Amino acid sequence: MIANETAGWSDFRSWEDLALVRARLDAGADPNEGTYSFERPLHAAAERGSPEVVAELAGRVDDVDAECEGRTALWDAVFNDRPENARALVAAGADPWRPMMGDWSPGRLSLAGPTPGQFFPFPPGHAGLSEAEAAAVTEADRLTGALGDALAWDGFSLACVGGISAAEAARRLAAEPSGQEELEEIMDDPSDEEAMLFIGLTDVPGGCVVSQQWGYMASTPVVMKTLSAGTVAYGMYANPKSGNQGSVYRDGDVVAWDTHPGGGNASSDDPAEEILLTYLYEGHAEAYCFAGAGLHPADTRALTDPDTHLRLPERDYWH
């Protein structure tokens, strides 16, 4: 017996333990409804459970293709690269080609992942990857390899800006070159408030990168708004306390704020391109920002060894 059997799924954690799941179900837990509206038991098991648990729940739910927040359990299994769970769901009757999430059916999404042949043969009447989407998949493999673990520490920030040079970025920010001696003094104590005004700039194919290895300045609202005029900018601060905090600005306006680049699930409100980007760069926050802005760096230099350092003018960079 397990503790709190009558509590349904409220304190449940192990979606890999078939005996525990069966005990909960036999004690009256509803296979169709979880403790939270944003997650059903089958969806939770598809994302992070075992195929045996997935099969058990799939055999007890009213609808194996019931959607939660715009996606089926099979979509969650594919998105989280759990092919064994996906196979268990298909065996239970789940439809790989059901359109959802920006027209990314589970089967079509799988074509962009590590098991593209999982749901073959490809049925007639369903679109495969477009030329642009296939190119994005190829670039994701290259980019994540090129960047690797770009920065092995937290506390840095970046702004990836499409279509402009580092010189143009400096002009927009009214930033001035810093002397080597001044920079060395800053590096002796990067926690000093004065250090927050120093940023790095680097040209990369497709645009440029503004970075700061010791603080949040590169991703502040005023920097992002200024840089994104007439283009797009993806920013991120690797907050040591709360994890990666991202934002997206387009033509001077914020279109996404307090995002979690490289982590989390896609939203049913996201456009198809953003859903693919989120899937391809799971666990690769910096690469996600580069790709979102259309940048194609060959290495980590823009983050670890910028072309130049400049000093920003003193002002309020949050409002």
Buried (B, 14 or more C-beta within 10 A) or exposed (E): EEEEEEBBBEEBEEBBBBEBBBBBBEBEBBBEBBBEEEBBBBBBBBBBBBBBBBBBBBEBBEEBBEBBBBBBBBBBBBBBBBBEBBBBBBBBEBBBBBBBBBEBBBBBBBBBBEBBEBBEEBEEEEEEBEEEBEEBBEBBEEBBEBBEEBBEEEBBBBBBBBBBEBEBBBEBBEBEEBEEEBBEBBEEEBEEEEBBBBBBBBBBEBBBBBBBBBBBBBBBBBBBBBBBBEBBBBBBBBBEEEBBBBBBBBEBEBEBEEBBBBBEBBBEEBEBEBBBBBBBBBEBBBBBBBBBBBBBBEEBBBBBEBBBBBBBEEEEBEE
